[in-house]
Amino acid sequence: MSATMTTVEPPQPAAPTGPGWSLARRFARPAGAAASGLLLYASFPPRTLWWLALPAFALLAWSLYGRRPRAGLGLGALAGLGFLLPLLYWTGAEVGPGPWLGLAAIEAVFIAFTGLGIAVVSRLPPWPVWAAAVWILGEAVRARVPFGGFPWGKIAFGQADSVFLPLAAVGGTPVLGFGVVLCGFGLYEGVRQVLAYRRTRTVPRGAVAAAAATVLVPVVAALAALPLVSDAAEDGTATVAAIQGNVPRAGLEFNAQRRAVLDNHVRRTLELAADVKAGKEPRPDFVLWPENSSDIDPYRNADAYDVIEQAAKAIGVPISVGAVVTPDSGPLYNRQILWDPERGPTATYDKRQIQPFGEYLPLRSVVRWISPGYAEMVRRDFARGTGTGVFDLAGTKVGLATCYEAAFDWTVRDAVTHGAQLISVPSNNATFDRSEMTYQQLAMSRVRAVEHSRTVVVPVTSGVSAIIQPDGRITQQTGMFTPDALVAKVPLRSSLTPATRLGTLPEALLVAVAVAGLGWVAVGAVRARRARTAASAPAVAG
């Protein structure tokens, strides 16, 4: 006699039903997309919560995985607005909410199309790789168009304190950003595989291995890249001084304020010269002033020329002076001037990546129609410079990336490939008051330090000025809206990181991966449509 054993499966709980549950399901993914953008914003400076980028991208992946293209577009837009609206709030500090809302909305359009692309490739194996490449494709486009691009908010710029930072030395901001996004998407894929196993008790080993790899490979690669990060001096050291003269907070009309800013920087340099003479500070090899430290053209105004000359002679070393040059006609120039204590103004560098709607007005007639007052404020455009920004300051090759230029990969790399042993990022953030903008920009300079293995000095009119080592550490920094001077002996380096040598190649390869993935899906969709058409065609009698 035999018996048959029957295994009784426990009853599965019924799926929740009802209008409330249906409404929650309908809005869950849009809410998740918006929340992913907010988490991404929270991962950026001045907070040091870089790791929030990982759950942000995991949540974005949950929102986009398997969605149709149109849904991906909308969900991407929500993520973009959740990220960029708070991140760019500072852009409306002086001009009201219109420019802030407009800029955030325009930039969110790029993330919307990125969301569409991620949704499209989310069914390809292994989808986190394709999807992370699509994100970098979106960043690459956003950094170039319109009007020269706006790369603010690149994922890499939120990772100055992260374990992934060494990837910047491997392939620059695209590789660093790709590693972070890939890891975040991989986290979601890992969770998805676990949930699938709980439902079916079987998951393909290849899928599990791919999910694990997308999380682990970026971390292992970052650890493997640590030897590329060094603050050792290769070409000796230089003692550098960064002057923060400060700006008047209120109470002066515009022309008087411009002169007050120049006088502040002269005064703080004279104080430093006195401290050096008294033995309180080491003698610097050269001095760096911020962008717009002389908004009065020293070529045209003898009084401005004289006080700068006085400061240079007092300190006895070259000064890199940030000036606005105003020819009789034509455009203005945002210029760095090498001011020698014996020969006066010599070499110059004109800012090449100028800020649209700040330093020049594209579509001026349209802007005048929308906001006549703003168009009147920007009566003369600044012109783009053409030369490479490298000064020889007392034997040290100093590369220049003026303020906004630090956000663009090519400007800093160009200075380093032309021999810069140290990078200066002269900036003027006074317009944005005490907003997060200055900390966001400072984080960019920290990433650039590791990317190119160079000391980066950031002199700012009103703060935060800083000395950044080649490994990304800040060793000195000022407060905001206070006069100060930073003096430090810093390492000089001339070796080139893989990121510097490879230039745009890593980004181009990641863009190619994204295009290949999108093309793969497009070709598959065309073939499927043709197959359906052929299947539905009536048979022809023979």
NUDO-759782 format. One record per residue (C-alpha): residue in one letter; residue number from 0; x, y, z. Coordinates in Angstrom, 3 decimals, padded with zeros to 6 digits. Layout:
N
R residu num        u        v        w
R      A NUM        X        Y        Z
...
END
This chain:
542
R residu num        u        v        w
R      M   0  000.000  000.000  000.000
R      S   1  001.404  003.387 -000.931
R      A   2  000.505  006.913  000.047
R      T   3  000.851  010.151 -001.909
R      M   4  002.007  013.195 -000.016
R      T   5  000.416  016.468 -001.110
R      T   6  002.063  019.803 -000.372
R      V   7 -000.472  022.463  000.390
R      E   8  000.675  025.975 -000.507
R      P   9 -000.355  028.644  001.980
R      P  10 -003.068  030.904  000.640
R      Q  11 -001.769  034.083 -000.976
R      P  12 -003.172  037.312  000.389
R      A  13 -005.612  039.003 -001.923
R      A  14 -004.335  042.083 -003.701
R      P  15 -005.675  045.283 -002.162
R      T  16 -008.555  046.768 -004.058
R      G  17 -010.713  049.840 -003.902
R      P  18 -010.580  053.374 -005.278
R      G  19 -008.060  054.551 -002.689
R      W  20 -005.613  051.797 -003.585
R      S  21 -006.123  052.409 -007.296
R      L  22 -005.360  056.107 -006.825
R      A  23 -002.242  055.314 -004.796
R      R  24 -000.954  052.971 -007.489
R      R  25 -001.622  055.585 -010.154
R      F  26  000.443  058.262 -008.431
R      A  27  003.119  056.058 -006.864
R      R  28  005.579  056.259 -009.733
R      P  29  005.167  060.010 -010.356
R      A  30  005.695  060.581 -006.631
R      G  31  008.725  058.302 -006.734
R      A  32  010.207  060.199 -009.682
R      A  33  009.769  063.569 -007.961
R      A  34  011.176  062.155 -004.717
R      S  35  014.215  060.819 -006.571
R      G  36  014.942  064.354 -007.776
R      L  37  014.645  065.736 -004.248
R      L  38  016.992  063.048 -002.922
R      L  39  019.453  063.882 -005.671
R      Y  40  019.335  067.552 -004.692
R      A  41  019.935  066.609 -001.050
R      S  42  023.094  064.751 -002.098
R      F  43  024.685  068.018 -003.338
R      P  44  026.738  070.563 -001.346
R      P  45  026.737  072.212  001.073
R      R  46  025.517  068.894  002.487
R      T  47  027.955  065.968  002.512
R      L  48  025.224  063.389  001.891
R      W  49  026.740  062.208 -001.412
R      W  50  025.480  058.665 -000.799
R      L  51  021.869  059.836 -001.216
R      A  52  022.532  059.797 -004.962
R      L  53  022.406  055.982 -004.822
R      P  54  018.866  055.597 -003.423
R      A  55  017.865  058.545 -005.636
R      F  56  018.804  056.636 -008.767
R      A  57  017.398  053.392 -007.397
R      L  58  014.069  055.172 -006.876
R      L  59  014.262  056.736 -010.331
R      A  60  014.902  053.288 -011.808
R      W  61  011.837  051.893 -010.020
R      S  62  009.780  054.732 -011.500
R      L  63  011.056  054.244 -015.057
R      Y  64  011.662  050.515 -015.402
R      G  65  009.476  049.002 -018.102
R      R  66  007.515  052.212 -018.686
R      R  67  006.392  053.315 -022.110
R      P  68  008.346  056.186 -023.732
R      R  69  005.651  058.792 -023.089
R      A  70  005.450  057.817 -019.422
R      G  71  009.243  057.933 -019.224
R      L  72  009.182  061.476 -020.595
R      G  73  006.729  062.674 -017.960
R      L  74  008.419  060.844 -015.095
R      G  75  011.792  062.203 -016.191
R      A  76  010.371  065.719 -016.163
R      L  77  009.132  065.258 -012.598
R      A  78  012.541  063.965 -011.510
R      G  79  014.235  066.889 -013.253
R      L  80  012.020  069.470 -011.580
R      G  81  012.413  067.799 -008.179
R      F  82  016.183  068.018 -008.622
R      L  83  016.737  071.342 -010.366
R      L  84  014.131  073.606 -008.778
R      P  85  015.819  073.517 -005.349
R      L  86  019.345  073.129 -006.764
R      L  87  019.124  076.321 -008.863
R      Y  88  017.110  078.426 -006.428
R      W  89  020.060  080.820 -006.091
R      T  90  019.695  081.955 -009.714
R      G  91  016.747  084.119 -008.672
R      A  92  018.540  085.763 -005.741
R      E  93  018.720  089.213 -007.347
R      V  94  016.433  089.016 -010.369
R      G  95  013.349  087.326 -008.965
R      P  96  011.751  083.921 -009.542
R      G  97  011.253  084.230 -013.319
R      P  98  014.817  083.331 -014.410
R      W  99  015.058  080.613 -011.749
R      L 100  011.827  078.927 -012.799
R      G 101  012.610  079.317 -016.499
R      L 102  016.112  077.886 -016.203
R      A 103  014.978  074.951 -014.048
R      A 104  012.142  074.170 -016.466
R      I 105  014.390  074.297 -019.538
R      E 106  017.047  072.108 -017.938
R      A 107  014.367  069.686 -016.711
R      V 108  013.378  069.115 -020.336
R      F 109  016.767  067.452 -020.882
R      I 110  016.185  065.164 -017.908
R      A 111  012.691  064.452 -019.239
R      F 112  014.141  063.101 -022.488
R      T 113  016.768  061.254 -020.478
R      G 114  013.915  059.587 -018.589
R      L 115  012.339  058.629 -021.899
R      G 116  015.614  057.052 -023.005
R      I 117  016.035  055.146 -019.739
R      A 118  012.513  053.760 -020.011
R      V 119  013.209  052.669 -023.579
R      V 120  016.422  050.751 -022.752
R      S 121  015.141  049.318 -019.463
R      R 122  014.221  045.991 -021.105
R      L 123  017.695  045.420 -022.562
R      P 124  020.090  043.105 -020.730
R      P 125  021.930  044.326 -018.686
R      W 126  019.714  047.399 -018.581
R      P 127  021.524  049.352 -015.784
R      V 128  024.560  049.766 -018.077
R      W 129  022.502  051.079 -020.967
R      A 130  020.435  053.295 -018.682
R      A 131  023.453  054.823 -016.921
R      A 132  024.988  055.572 -020.313
R      V 133  021.747  057.288 -021.358
R      W 134  022.002  059.524 -018.278
R      I 135  025.536  060.556 -019.302
R      L 136  024.264  061.201 -022.833
R      G 137  021.716  063.587 -021.328
R      E 138  024.419  065.355 -019.311
R      A 139  026.645  065.640 -022.383
R      V 140  023.891  067.324 -024.377
R      R 141  022.903  069.591 -021.496
R      A 142  026.535  070.716 -021.119
R      R 143  026.614  071.931 -024.733
R      V 144  023.197  073.332 -025.686
R      P 145  021.593  075.764 -025.754
R      F 146  023.916  078.819 -025.782
R      G 147  027.022  076.799 -024.980
R      G 148  025.328  074.562 -022.412
R      F 149  024.758  074.565 -018.663
R      P 150  026.461  071.609 -016.917
R      W 151  025.459  072.707 -013.400
R      G 152  024.037  069.707 -011.595
R      K 153  026.260  067.086 -013.215
R      I 154  026.163  064.091 -010.893
R      A 155  029.949  064.222 -010.529
R      F 156  029.733  067.646 -008.883
R      G 157  027.833  066.177 -005.934
R      Q 158  030.509  063.545 -005.269
R      A 159  033.454  065.577 -003.926
R      D 160  033.318  063.661 -000.616
R      S 161  032.369  060.252 -001.987
R      V 162  034.137  056.931 -002.328
R      F 163  033.628  057.252 -006.089
R      L 164  035.730  060.441 -006.410
R      P 165  038.901  058.667 -007.685
R      L 166  036.958  057.774 -010.844
R      A 167  037.348  061.447 -011.820
R      A 168  041.058  060.795 -012.371
R      V 169  040.206  057.851 -014.642
R      G 170  037.783  059.503 -017.051
R      G 171  036.695  062.868 -015.705
R      T 172  033.179  063.865 -014.722
R      P 173  031.486  061.502 -017.243
R      V 174  033.103  058.376 -015.772
R      L 175  032.555  059.546 -012.194
R      G 176  028.896  060.273 -012.932
R      F 177  028.459  056.993 -014.798
R      G 178  029.828  055.009 -011.862
R      V 179  027.405  056.629 -009.409
R      V 180  024.359  056.242 -011.671
R      L 181  025.254  052.643 -012.549
R      C 182  025.577  051.733 -008.881
R      G 183  022.203  053.311 -008.076
R      F 184  020.460  051.540 -010.937
R      G 185  022.199  048.315 -009.932
R      L 186  020.796  048.617 -006.411
R      Y 187  017.285  048.712 -007.811
R      E 188  017.981  045.773 -010.108
R      G 189  019.290  043.784 -007.156
R      V 190  016.131  044.494 -005.179
R      R 191  014.024  043.604 -008.215
R      Q 192  015.755  040.245 -008.537
R      V 193  015.254  039.496 -004.829
R      L 194  011.541  040.276 -005.105
R      A 195  011.294  038.123 -008.229
R      Y 196  012.914  035.227 -006.350
R      R 197  010.457  035.587 -003.486
R      R 198  007.571  035.317 -005.954
R      T 199  008.854  032.490 -008.153
R      R 200  011.661  030.863 -006.136
R      T 201  013.787  030.967 -009.261
R      V 202  015.917  033.671 -010.818
R      P 203  018.422  033.262 -013.663
R      R 204  021.948  033.209 -012.302
R      G 205  023.133  035.491 -015.060
R      A 206  020.644  038.183 -014.025
R      V 207  021.775  037.979 -010.393
R      A 208  025.435  038.179 -011.400
R      A 209  024.759  041.175 -013.662
R      A 210  022.898  043.003 -010.892
R      A 211  025.714  042.369 -008.435
R      A 212  028.317  043.513 -010.961
R      T 213  026.578  046.819 -011.623
R      V 214  026.790  047.618 -007.912
R      L 215  030.257  046.267 -007.197
R      V 216  032.212  047.217 -010.313
R      P 217  031.965  051.021 -009.773
R      V 218  033.044  050.657 -006.137
R      V 219  035.936  048.319 -006.978
R      A 220  037.001  050.574 -009.855
R      A 221  037.040  053.606 -007.542
R      L 222  039.195  051.735 -005.026
R      A 223  041.514  050.565 -007.799
R      A 224  041.889  054.200 -008.945
R      L 225  043.092  055.409 -005.532
R      P 226  046.780  055.324 -006.579
R      L 227  045.952  058.022 -009.144
R      V 228  045.007  060.392 -006.304
R      S 229  048.034  062.022 -004.719
R      D 230  049.030  065.311 -003.132
R      A 231  052.769  064.692 -003.464
R      A 232  054.838  067.489 -004.986
R      E 233  056.407  066.575 -008.343
R      D 234  057.840  069.992 -009.263
R      G 235  058.532  071.361 -005.819
R      T 236  056.185  073.718 -004.050
R      A 237  054.967  077.284 -004.345
R      T 238  053.670  079.635 -001.694
R      V 239  050.454  081.171 -002.935
R      A 240  048.255  083.905 -001.509
R      A 241  044.549  084.183 -002.319
R      I 242  042.962  087.534 -001.531
R      Q 243  039.304  087.919 -000.567
R      G 244  038.679  091.639 -000.341
R      N 245  034.932  091.389  000.282
R      V 246  032.170  093.584 -001.135
R      P 247  029.972  096.240  000.473
R      R 248  026.747  094.707  001.695
R      A 249  024.564  097.767  001.074
R      G 250  024.420  101.541  001.041
R      L 251  026.612  102.406 -001.941
R      E 252  025.500  103.258 -005.422
R      F 253  026.839  101.081 -008.220
R      N 254  029.923  103.037 -009.349
R      A 255  031.007  103.700 -005.781
R      Q 256  030.598  100.005 -004.948
R      R 257  032.847  099.008 -007.841
R      R 258  035.570  101.277 -006.497
R      A 259  035.005  100.004 -002.965
R      V 260  035.525  096.403 -004.146
R      L 261  038.840  097.341 -005.781
R      D 262  039.943  099.282 -002.694
R      N 263  039.061  096.303 -000.481
R      H 264  041.339  093.993 -002.445
R      V 265  044.144  096.556 -002.508
R      R 266  043.763  097.106  001.244
R      R 267  043.838  093.384  002.074
R      T 268  046.929  092.935 -000.123
R      L 269  048.668  095.835  001.617
R      E 270  047.809  094.268  004.973
R      L 271  049.306  090.979  003.803
R      A 272  052.450  092.814  002.674
R      A 273  052.740  094.349  006.127
R      D 274  052.291  090.933  007.763
R      V 275  055.000  089.469  005.521
R      K 276  057.366  092.308  006.427
R      A 277  056.649  091.747  010.116
R      G 278  057.296  088.011  009.780
R      K 279  053.703  087.068  010.594
R      E 280  053.112  085.437  007.196
R      P 281  055.496  083.737  004.742
R      R 282  056.312  085.686  001.619
R      P 283  054.138  084.381 -001.229
R      D 284  055.604  083.616 -004.631
R      F 285  052.525  085.134 -006.263
R      V 286  049.099  086.503 -005.363
R      L 287  045.707  085.606 -006.846
R      W 288  042.822  088.091 -006.877
R      P 289  039.235  087.099 -007.696
R      E 290  037.165  087.701 -010.782
R      N 291  035.823  091.288 -010.848
R      S 292  038.220  092.424 -008.127
R      S 293  038.597  095.499 -010.346
R      D 294  035.352  096.205 -012.179
R      I 295  036.994  099.522 -013.069
R      D 296  039.096  099.146 -016.222
R      P 297  042.711  099.803 -015.099
R      Y 298  043.781  100.481 -018.697
R      R 299  041.359  103.403 -018.947
R      N 300  041.325  104.648 -015.351
R      A 301  044.602  105.920 -013.995
R      D 302  043.422  105.824 -010.381
R      A 303  042.602  102.114 -010.644
R      Y 304  045.939  101.451 -012.336
R      D 305  047.799  103.320 -009.588
R      V 306  046.255  101.483 -006.622
R      I 307  046.832  098.069 -008.249
R      E 308  050.399  099.101 -008.963
R      Q 309  050.745  100.158 -005.325
R      A 310  049.558  096.740 -004.130
R      A 311  051.882  094.877 -006.510
R      K 312  054.916  096.892 -005.447
R      A 313  054.060  096.508 -001.755
R      I 314  053.803  092.732 -001.896
R      G 315  056.708  092.549 -004.348
R      V 316  055.421  089.560 -006.351
R      P 317  053.154  089.124 -009.400
R      I 318  049.393  089.435 -008.931
R      S 319  046.725  087.903 -011.148
R      V 320  044.073  090.644 -011.194
R      G 321  040.474  090.069 -012.282
R      A 322  039.282  093.115 -014.219
R      V 323  036.461  094.217 -016.491
R      V 324  037.967  095.793 -019.614
R      T 325  035.766  098.367 -021.345
R      P 326  036.914  099.441 -024.833
R      D 327  035.428  102.596 -026.357
R      S 328  033.164  100.457 -028.507
R      G 329  032.291  096.839 -028.993
R      P 330  032.055  094.129 -026.345
R      L 331  033.509  094.037 -022.847
R      Y 332  036.101  091.525 -021.624
R      N 333  036.214  089.569 -018.370
R      R 334  039.984  089.553 -018.084
R      Q 335  042.681  088.207 -015.839
R      I 336  045.767  090.446 -015.940
R      L 337  049.237  089.367 -014.857
R      W 338  050.442  092.411 -012.930
R      D 339  054.202  092.404 -012.402
R      P 340  055.561  094.617 -009.603
R      E 341  058.257  095.971 -011.921
R      R 342  056.681  095.908 -015.394
R      G 343  053.031  096.476 -014.580
R      P 344  050.312  094.689 -016.597
R      T 345  051.762  092.078 -018.966
R      A 346  050.032  088.824 -019.985
R      T 347  046.232  088.562 -020.128
R      Y 348  043.539  085.908 -020.285
R      D 349  039.980  086.658 -021.373
R      K 350  037.225  084.373 -020.091
R      R 351  036.174  082.016 -022.890
R      Q 352  033.064  080.306 -021.520
R      I 353  030.886  083.312 -020.781
R      Q 354  027.520  083.098 -019.075
R      P 355  024.402  083.561 -021.218
R      F 356  021.899  086.069 -019.833
R      G 357  024.555  087.159 -017.337
R      E 358  027.576  088.234 -019.374
R      Y 359  025.816  088.411 -022.705
R      L 360  022.212  088.409 -023.878
R      P 361  021.293  085.869 -026.549
R      L 362  018.020  086.707 -028.257
R      R 363  018.360  090.285 -027.046
R      S 364  015.269  091.517 -028.893
R      V 365  013.142  088.814 -027.278
R      V 366  014.548  089.568 -023.815
R      R 367  013.901  093.294 -024.322
R      W 368  010.275  092.523 -025.170
R      I 369  009.851  090.276 -022.098
R      S 370  011.881  092.342 -019.611
R      P 371  013.001  095.785 -020.810
R      G 372  014.598  096.544 -017.439
R      Y 373  016.817  093.467 -017.497
R      A 374  017.859  094.110 -021.097
R      E 375  018.851  097.622 -020.049
R      M 376  020.994  096.230 -017.212
R      V 377  023.040  094.156 -019.675
R      R 378  023.577  096.921 -022.230
R      R 379  026.919  095.630 -023.525
R      D 380  027.779  091.999 -024.042
R      F 381  031.032  090.410 -022.983
R      A 382  033.099  088.788 -025.728
R      R 383  034.568  085.300 -025.596
R      G 384  038.325  085.087 -025.204
R      T 385  040.458  083.009 -027.524
R      G 386  043.779  082.302 -025.804
R      T 387  044.686  079.523 -023.383
R      G 388  044.638  080.583 -019.741
R      V 389  048.113  079.820 -018.386
R      F 390  050.204  082.475 -016.611
R      D 391  053.860  082.158 -015.686
R      L 392  053.787  083.543 -012.155
R      A 393  057.315  083.675 -010.748
R      G 394  058.215  080.440 -012.525
R      T 395  054.987  078.573 -011.711
R      K 396  052.610  077.739 -014.550
R      V 397  049.171  078.710 -013.239
R      G 398  046.111  077.629 -015.232
R      L 399  043.057  079.878 -015.145
R      A 400  039.386  078.866 -015.213
R      T 401  037.326  081.931 -014.403
R      C 402  034.295  081.206 -012.196
R      Y 403  031.603  079.732 -014.513
R      E 404  034.320  078.053 -016.598
R      A 405  035.041  075.569 -013.795
R      A 406  031.762  073.819 -014.625
R      F 407  032.994  072.938 -018.125
R      D 408  035.314  069.994 -018.665
R      W 409  037.229  071.471 -021.588
R      T 410  038.341  074.751 -019.999
R      V 411  040.235  073.243 -017.072
R      R 412  041.641  070.387 -019.148
R      D 413  042.911  072.850 -021.762
R      A 414  044.914  074.743 -019.139
R      V 415  046.445  071.537 -017.749
R      T 416  047.391  070.143 -021.169
R      H 417  049.138  073.473 -021.839
R      G 418  051.408  072.988 -018.861
R      A 419  049.541  074.280 -015.801
R      Q 420  051.099  073.026 -012.554
R      L 421  048.387  074.654 -010.448
R      I 422  044.844  075.807 -011.227
R      S 423  043.255  079.081 -010.160
R      V 424  039.475  079.538 -010.248
R      P 425  038.962  083.294 -009.663
R      S 426  035.282  083.854 -008.924
R      N 427  032.693  086.450 -007.978
R      N 428  029.676  085.026 -006.169
R      A 429  028.603  088.192 -004.360
R      T 430  025.452  088.509 -006.476
R      F 431  024.126  085.255 -004.998
R      D 432  024.483  086.347 -001.360
R      R 433  024.764  083.433  001.120
R      S 434  023.097  080.862 -001.108
R      E 435  024.274  077.317 -001.795
R      M 436  025.759  078.433 -005.103
R      T 437  029.243  079.135 -003.746
R      Y 438  029.432  075.687 -002.104
R      Q 439  028.214  073.975 -005.268
R      Q 440  030.928  075.740 -007.240
R      L 441  033.571  074.945 -004.626
R      A 442  032.711  071.244 -004.970
R      M 443  033.332  071.515 -008.721
R      S 444  036.845  072.773 -008.005
R      R 445  037.453  069.851 -005.647
R      V 446  036.438  067.401 -008.381
R      R 447  038.709  069.239 -010.862
R      A 448  041.620  068.899 -008.430
R      V 449  041.313  065.102 -008.439
R      E 450  040.434  064.909 -012.137
R      H 451  043.704  066.589 -013.141
R      S 452  045.798  065.973 -009.995
R      R 453  046.472  069.652 -009.420
R      T 454  046.262  072.030 -006.503
R      V 455  043.285  074.321 -007.049
R      V 456  043.155  077.799 -005.508
R      V 457  039.769  079.536 -005.445
R      P 458  039.952  083.300 -004.738
R      V 459  036.426  084.746 -004.421
R      T 460  035.408  088.370 -003.891
R      S 461  033.077  087.615 -000.988
R      G 462  033.780  083.939 -000.246
R      V 463  034.102  081.098  000.057
R      S 464  037.773  081.220 -000.990
R      A 465  039.770  078.016 -000.560
R      I 466  043.019  076.115 -000.999
R      I 467  042.325  072.629 -002.394
R      Q 468  044.963  069.920 -002.514
R      P 469  045.374  067.648 -005.582
R      D 470  043.529  064.900 -003.695
R      G 471  040.446  067.120 -003.326
R      R 472  040.915  068.039  000.348
R      I 473  040.261  071.623  001.417
R      T 474  043.125  072.677  003.678
R      Q 475  042.162  076.333  004.094
R      Q 476  038.985  078.272  003.461
R      T 477  037.444  081.607  004.371
R      G 478  034.051  082.603  005.650
R      M 479  031.550  084.543  003.575
R      F 480  031.362  088.329  003.313
R      T 481  034.527  088.958  005.257
R      P 482  037.946  090.234  004.098
R      D 483  040.637  087.597  004.342
R      A 484  043.848  086.262  002.836
R      L 485  044.866  082.628  002.529
R      V 486  048.581  081.890  002.366
R      A 487  049.759  078.317  001.815
R      K 488  052.668  076.295  000.519
R      V 489  051.153  073.969 -002.066
R      P 490  052.482  071.094 -004.182
R      L 491  053.130  071.632 -007.874
R      R 492  052.493  068.729 -010.239
R      S 493  053.021  068.140 -013.952
R      S 494  052.041  064.485 -014.546
R      L 495  048.820  063.880 -016.449
R      T 496  046.022  061.664 -015.182
R      P 497  044.259  059.262 -017.551
R      A 498  041.316  061.678 -017.494
R      T 499  043.510  064.527 -018.720
R      R 500  045.171  062.395 -021.399
R      L 501  041.943  060.841 -022.676
R      G 502  040.017  064.104 -022.844
R      T 503  036.537  063.630 -024.278
R      L 504  037.092  059.980 -025.271
R      P 505  035.464  058.403 -022.157
R      E 506  032.412  060.601 -022.589
R      A 507  032.255  059.774 -026.309
R      L 508  032.392  056.041 -025.566
R      L 509  029.583  056.297 -023.000
R      V 510  027.513  058.338 -025.442
R      A 511  028.153  055.662 -028.074
R      V 512  026.914  052.980 -025.647
R      A 513  023.747  054.995 -025.036
R      V 514  023.136  055.543 -028.745
R      A 515  023.762  051.856 -029.442
R      G 516  021.215  050.847 -026.796
R      L 517  018.603  053.263 -028.106
R      G 518  019.339  052.105 -031.647
R      W 519  018.981  048.465 -030.624
R      V 520  015.524  049.163 -029.219
R      A 521  014.519  051.228 -032.262
R      V 522  015.586  048.497 -034.703
R      G 523  013.738  045.885 -032.632
R      A 524  010.602  048.026 -032.645
R      V 525  010.738  048.432 -036.456
R      R 526  011.186  044.704 -036.949
R      A 527  008.311  043.904 -034.601
R      R 528  006.052  046.352 -036.429
R      R 529  006.930  044.795 -039.777
R      A 530  006.275  041.318 -038.398
R      R 531  002.859  042.379 -037.118
R      T 532  002.047  043.996 -040.448
R      A 533  003.050  040.851 -042.313
R      A 534  001.031  038.638 -039.981
R      S 535 -002.102  040.739 -040.361
R      A 536 -001.891  040.967 -044.167
R      P 537 -004.517  038.787 -045.943
R      A 538 -003.179  035.697 -047.640
R      V 539 -003.024  035.893 -051.443
R      A 540 -004.667  032.930 -053.215
R      G 541 -002.259  031.069 -055.481
END
